[in-house]
Amino acid sequence: MNGVLLDRVLGTRVFPTGEDEASALLISDLHVPADGGKVLAWLRSVLAAALRLKARVHVLGDLFDSYVTPGQVRRGVWGEVAKMFAAAAAGGVTIDCLHGNRDFLLGPEFVAASRARIVAGGQRGRIGGVDTLLLHGDELCQNDLPYQRAKRWLRHPATRWLARALPVGIALHVAERARRKSRKVIATGNQQRFLPTAAAIEAAFATGASRLVFGHIHQHCHGSHAGRDYWVLPAFDASGVGLFASRSGIGPVRCHDSGELESLPVPPPCPFAS
């Protein structure tokens, strides 16, 4: 699901969310692993809260630790998450998933199994009465030049076709090798390059949106830039924390098994790269 192209932010296509949303739960960087782990239980709590509150769910990328070939949706945790989403959709919950850097190969087979809407880019729309731009956040880390170069060829149609054509076992092996290499690079590289730049934030707000929400950098942050609010979602698999937005406001929350929300303190501003 994409819809009509609204804009582009640093090469990322931005699509409309559709109808105005009275309330929404926003989470990012779940990195659901092959064994499910605690993040699967936290995700169930989010879906329970969405059902109770009649809120839309936005996953701002990296739903899975890796998703590289269509056959995964018929296996293990990937199929389990698809069934969880489909059950929530049957209860009236709309779930939108942005492509992240680890799961940009999520495709129509996942849509069919999960009834979620896959967005190959960002989204913009009114959430809780506020014009809001949603991004994964990798496009904002403009100083991470090796990643930005790799992103261009990884998302080339030919590369995508080849990856999605691989048998599941081979595809998962290739993905795990890539993840190990990525973890090594992140651990040893200049950490400043993995942060969003102030210029990139300005480019995002140049769309005219009043609020910006993104993830990717695995830091929980909130602040204002040129008088407009931004929120950075933490890695959900590390904390189970997301955002709840409604006409009453927006703030970080943790969802409980009952579907109740626990309000959390507002985090500090984001340390932008120069």
N, C-alpha and C positions, 0 to 999 in steps of 0.2 A: 504494500500500500504506500503510495507516495502522494498522488493528487497533483494539484497545480503548483508549479514552482513559484515561490514568492520572491526569493532573493538568493544570494550567495554570500557566504562569510568565509573569506580566505580559501576559496575553492569548494567549500562545503555547500551543497544545495539545501535550501530551507523550504519546507513545505508547511501548509496550514494544518493546525491541529483539527480543524473542523469546527464543530459547534462550541460555543462558549462553555466553559467548565465551571460549575459552581464550586467544585472541590476536586482536589487531586492529590495522590500520593506519588512522590517522585523518589526514585532510588537509582543508584548507578554502581557499576563495577562490582557485580555480584560474584563474578568469576566462579560460578558453580562448578565444582570439580567433579571428576568422574565418579567419586564415591558419595557425592551429595553433601555430606558433612552437615555442620550446624547451619550453614547458610540456607539449606533447603527448608529447615524448620522456620527460620526467620522469614523466608519468602512466603510460606504458608500463612504466617501471621499477618503479613502485609495484605495478602489476598482476602483474609478474613476481615480485616479492617475495611478494605475497599467495599466488600459486600455489605457490611454493617452500615457504612457511611454513604453508600451509593456514590463512591468517589472513583474517578478515572485513575488508572495506574500508568505512569510513564517510567520506563526503564531506559536510562540515558546511556546505553551501550555497555558492552562487556557483560552480557547476561551470563555467558559461559566462559570458563577458563579457555576453552578453544572450541570452535565449531567450524569445520573445514570441508565437510562433505555431506550431501543430502541423506545418506544412509544412517547418520547418527541419530536422526529423529526417531528411528525405529528401535533404538537401543537404550538400555540403561537409563542414566540420569537425564539424558536429553529427552527421551520419550516421557519420562516421569514429569519433567517440568512442562512439557507440552500438554499432558493430561491435566495437570493442575491449572494451567491457564484456560484450557477448554472448559473445565468445570466452573471456573470463575466467570467466564464469558457466558455460560449457560445461565448463571445467576444474575446477569445484567451488567457485569463489569467490563468496561472497555480497557484493553491493555495495548499500549503502544511501545514498541521496542526500537530504539535507534541503533543503527549499526555502530559498534565500537571497533577498536583496533584488533580485538581478539575474535570477534564474531561477525565480521563484515560479509561473511559468506552465508549468513542466514538467508534462506530463500523461501520460495512458494511452498515447499514441502513442510516447512515449519508453520507457515500461515495456516495450511490446511489442517495440520494436526492440533494446533494450539488455539486457533481462532484469534490469535493476536494479530496486530497490524505491524508490519515491519517497515521502517522508514530508513531509506538509504541516504541519510543526511540529518539535518536538524529539523526542528519544528518551531512554529510561532503561532500564538493564539492567545486568547483571553483566558487566563486561569485565575479563578477567584476575583474576577473583575479587573485584572491587571494584564496589560499587553506583555507577554512573556516569551522570551527566546530560549529554546532548549537546544543544547549542543552536547555531544559527547565530551569535547574539550581538547582532543588531540590537535585540532587545527589551531588552537590558541598558543601552543607551545612552539612558537616559531623559531626559537633558538636551537631546537633539537633537529639540526639539519640532516643528520643521517636518517632519522625516522621519516622526516618529511620527504626525502628523496625516495626511500624505500616504499612509502605509502603510494606514490604515484605508480610504480610498476606493479606492486602487489594488487592494486585495485584495477589494473588494466583488464579489459574484457577477456583477453587471451589467457592471462594468468588465472583469472577467476574460473574460466571454463575448465582449465587443466586441473585446478585444485578440486573442483566439484566433481570431476570425472574419476578421481582416484578411489580405489577400494578403501573401505573404512579403516582397516588395520594399518595400511600404508599411510593414509592421510593423518591418522592420529600419531603415528610415529614421527612423521615430518613435523607436525605441529609441536610435539613435545621437544624435539631438538631445537626448534625455533624459540620456544619459551625459555629453555635453559640458556641459550645464547643471549636472549633479551635480558634475563635476570642478571647475568654476568655484566652486561654492558651498563645496566642501570646501577648496579652496586659499585662499579669502578669509575663511572663517568662523572663529569662536572655536574653536580646536582642542580645548578642554576639553569642548565639548559632544559631541564624537565619541567620548568615552571612556565605559566602563561606570561606573555609580555604585555606591558601596558598598552602598546600599540595594537596588539591583537584584541584586547578588551575594547579599545576604542572602535576598532573595525566592527566588532559585534554590535556595539551600541549605535553605530552609524546606520543600522537598519531602522532605527526609530523605536525599537522596543524599550519599554520602561524597566524591565527586569530581565536579568540573564541568569540561567541556571546551567551548570555543567559539572562534569566529574573528571575522570581520567587521571588526575594528579594524585589521587588517594590522600588528599588533605581536606579537612573540614574547615570551611572558611565562609565568612560573610563580611560584606562591606559595601561601600558605595564608590562609584567612579563617575565623576562629572555629574553628581547629583542623582545617579540612578543605581538601584540596588543590584548586587550580584550575590549569588549563593554558589558555593562549591560543595558538592556532595562528597562525603567520605566514601571509601571503599566499603560497600555494604557487607562483604564477607568478613571484614575485620571488626565490625561493630553492630551491624543490624540497624543502622541509623539511616533515616531518610528525611524528607521534608513533607509536611502537610500544608497545602495551600487552600484557603477558602476565602469567602468574602469577608471573614473576620480577621484575616491576616495570614501570615506564613511563618513557619518556624520548624526547627528540627524535632523529630519525634522518633520514638522506638515503639513498634507495634507488639502487642502481647497476644498470646494464643486466643484470648477471648475476643480479639478484635478491638480492644481498647487501645487508646494512644497514650503514651507517656511523653509529656513535653520535656524538652531538654534545653540546657542553656544555649544561648546564641554564641557561635564560635568567633574567633578573632579574624581580622582581615587577611586576605591572601598575600603572601610575599611574592609580588610580581618580579619577574626577571627584567633587567634593564634593556 
